[in-house]
Amino acid sequence: MKLKLPIIKISFFTIITFTVVSCASYHEQMGKDFKSNMLSNENSGNLLHEIVVVGDAGNADEANGQKLLQTVSNYATDAKSKQTLLFIGDNIYPLGMPKVGEKDRSVAEAKLDAQIDVAKKVNGSTVFLAGNHDWYHGLDGLMEQKTYVESKLGKKSFMPKKYEAIDALEINDQLTIITIDSEWFIQNWDKHSNINEGSFIKSREDFFEEFRSLINKNQNKVTVVAIHHPMLTNGSHGGYFSARQHLFPYKNIPLPVLGTIGNYLRKTSGASPADMQHTYYRALVDRLKTLTKNQEQVIFVSGHEHNLQYIEDDGVKQLISGAGSKKEEARKVQASSYSLGDLGFATLKVYENNRVDLSIHKLNEAGEEVTFQKSVLMPYEYTKKFPEVTQTTTTASVYTQESVQKSKTYQFLFGKHYRSIYGTPVKAPVANLATLYGGLTPIISGGGNQSMSLRLEDTQGKQYVMRGLRKSSKQFLQSAIFKDTYVEDKLEDTYVLEFIDDYYTTSHPYTPFILGKLSDAVNLYHSNPKLFYVPKQNALGKYNEIYGNELYMIEERPHKSQKDLDSYGNGDDIISTQDLLVNLEKDEKYQVDAKMYLRARIFDFLIGDWDRHSDQWRWVEKKEGDKIMYQPIPRDRDQAFAKIDGNLLSLLNRLNPLRHMQTYKEKYGNPRWITKSAFPLDKVFLQNTSLTDWQNTAQEVVDGISDKAIEEAFNELPTEIKNQYTNDIIRVLKARRSKLVEFSGKYYNELFKYATVVGTNKKDSFVVKTTKEKVIVDHFRAKKSGDTLTTTYTYYPENTKEIWVYGLDDDDEIKVEGEKSPIKLKLIGGRNNDAYNVATHTATKIFDYKSKPNNFDDKGNASVVLKDQYALNQYDYRKAPLNIMALFPDAGYNRDNGLMLGLYGVYTVNKFNRNPYSQKHQLRVKYNFATSGVSAVYKGSFKDYSNTGYITVDALSTSSNFTKNFFGFDNLKEYDHEKFEENHYRVRTSQFEFKPSYEWKGRNGSSFLFGPTYESTKIEETNNRLIDEQLLTHLFDTYTRQHFVGGRLKYQFENYDNIQEPTVGLGFMVLYGARFFADDFDKSHQYLNSKLNFVVPISNNKKLTWSSTYLFEKIFGNDYHFYQAASIGSNNGLRGYRQQRFIGHTSFVASQDIRYKMKNITNGVIPLSYGLYVGYDAGRIWNKYNPTNQWYQSYGAGLWLNALESFTGHVGLFAGKEDQLVTFGIGFKF
């Protein structure tokens, strides 16, 4: 089997192109927007602080490392200002810190000591961070290094402290250093059974939320993010290699061509977790860049690359100083980029007015020289002035009258909402912040998923929040939907923003002003919002850019500064939900006032507030003897009384993403969906409540919300908007009040289907008593003085299916005794040495770490699952059971099948065992208009108890008029086009397939499956078609249904930077299988299918990319039917030819595409990116009728588009020797 020379040339040209565009060097390089000295001449005041950044100094025992450290030492000794020295990771090459007494421990200590000696000469502090090499002895080795450093330099010398994944050092009032262990994020947590022990960060989402919080908290300070792995890089970890690295990829062994292929694979596959293309590394970069884009005060400082770089791109500033003991090539890519492949370090000087100057220092014979300088952050002074605020009142509306005018058709489809209220001017007092509440000063801008809010502080330090009645559509899309892709700059002047702005009118803008009195009626804490019109004014300062000239509510911030406020409980402190959850796990002395929380939640049901996620609560702390009690302060009740009407919108709201957003009506909605956001917290705080508690509390709320209380509350609404909507809300409120006790019971049953009992991070003991009628769980704290009963939980089979008991950390004991119960038990011990004693026939499963010394001597009939699997053993309060159905349209077109329309449905089951789901069922049904054929494709996936394993089922079923093409047993002659239109070449088939398998899924896009197969095909008898002429005489086949059994092995790898719009990535698939004729096992064949795809950028801005795809198929043996043969044509590689145009025992196709991204369209219905592509295919088949080794070629071009990283579409035209074929298709990310 020989390949034609042009194909070899194309493949070779691809490699050469990749080599040329990725060429890096040791020499200094600068982008066109950079020059060597870019320091500002402006007076910046005194130098406050200097940060010295040294990375990858792990070869401190070698000559290069010693020279660099000596130079840094001299530099630090001469410093006149306060300094912070950052060793930014990879502090010990090659394998981190061994344990005491192990081989190479003394060498590792010597390398650290060399760095510590420099630290002692710094005029200030030194901070070590971890790099990937510091993790090579696992988490234990990292803690060994941390302990050693801190023994020499003191606490906070190895950050993050404790050991957390993220922390912050407040250097002074103008500078904060956020320290991050990026390798913690990238690591496989299943390999470290103690990871996150004692940390409040239990998940990667927790980490991102903490990072977002720290960035927001420090928005007015210079914020240096110290992180080993860079967000931007033009070195080898970013896929840029030098000529040397292509020729000598491994040490000094010359491997030309092979070296380039290896680099090619490294760039595209992300196989190494050290490279930016790796799935977890890329996920880290995508989110952190999104959270900090256009945050001018943020500067990332990193190592990892063994060179010196500074890059400004896409709203991110990145310094790389990783040349502490090694040097490696880099290149300039961006217009604002600098690179130097030499030993050196970098400094950041922070001045009084927040100016920051960067200097890159290169080693030379005399010591060091500065090769690049730039003022990377310049002071910002807001100078615009506004007239004094003299008005005391004014009239204003939330939206303009024009924006709320909608056609009758629009209202029919999308409803009326509270649109008219948003456009109604109301009278409001004018807020002069300079005098309001004694004078308020803006300190931080923030907000949640929807609202823009400004934090204010009075002269006494008490804090307030100013929130706009007009919500931010861009903020919602960015923070809630597109967390990993920055889209705010793509949304300007698009209809999607206008639509979301209109959707916000489903919530009543003045709801917060009436809820205070309703809350008082049922003894709940609340804020006291006041309506103001806030004009742009001098007191707002720089915040005039995004605030002012609108209606706002100003209320007390639920914060420790307001802890003495009566409506906040007048307690000892006010804390967040995250801090509360941490305390609950610490000790049993921390408790939640479950009765008050239950009352607050039942009040939520009454007013229809479905948006009650964890950040919508604060907690007032009260000391009660030896207990510390927390009571809830609900906040941000924007979604009460929602009005979601309109025929189309009501239909859309039945879909999963919107299903919990329920309209306020007399009949309560599905209890599981209206409580979706609060369900996880309800499971934490309400486990020790009974149905009687719920019914009694609901009745208390009913009694408290009297007609008089309702009337007084609604009198707080502005007079101008008291209309029929107000009367409707009151009518519905009273109707719901009458049904509140009944609905509360329904939700109780839903909440307790899967009960959760959680211990503490101290020694706990659980006694589970099972009977047919109920299960009682007693929770004891195990102390030296004896076990102390803390809580008793009671569950009944009519409400509860399963009970999950979590021991958490420390040594726990779980006993189960009693008769068989219909309630199933899951016992999850957690870390350390846990003991289990099960004396019951109740279905019981025990889960624990395999590597921990647990005691199962008395496990009885319980089944035991021992896995070092983080997600399985770790308690996560958000792990709430929920089944989700999603449905999407499916459409496409090609000349053979014509227009294809259908539906694609996904049903996801989430229970105890999930990663990321417990079960997923996918069904795609299509109708082909050209052939009237119907096909249904099903894929089911069921999670097993390993972290990576799934039982899967693939199935296919088609109608009897589902067609394939057949162009004859020799299939090489040109076909008769007229006969094709008469279906002469179409074969009607009825197919059924059932293929169960076991699938392993890797962390970086790889998967492997194996399993048996069953296939059944029937050729339908037709008249005057080619198949009827040749089936019996030439193919020696039959119209009788044929059955096949066999097996298959499949390996697949796929890793692209963006699956909708890839600029770099690799896909590979190989499938090997065997088929046996069910009625004659002597007849069989094997088959091999494979696919390889590369995508690489061939321009610095990644707008121009090259995609190469290779398809190969081989049949082994002669016993196969024509419809099982290897084939090429249309969507199987040769795009200018019809489907199944050529068949044989072997096929090969090479396709090459050049794609160019044109631009983003941001002034239409929805933000779009689009581009063009041109393509070339060459392929052939091998069979006994093809003695000439003929190759077939096709050429074409097309257009693709991408809408908000979620919806994709393409249309293409390709021509071969016989046809010009048009194709199009659409797809969805979700």
Summary of the structure (lengths in Angstrom):
residues: 1230
radius of gyration: 33.5
end to end distance: 41.9
largest distance: 99.5
contacts: 4240
relative contact order: 0.06
helix: 25%
strand: 36%
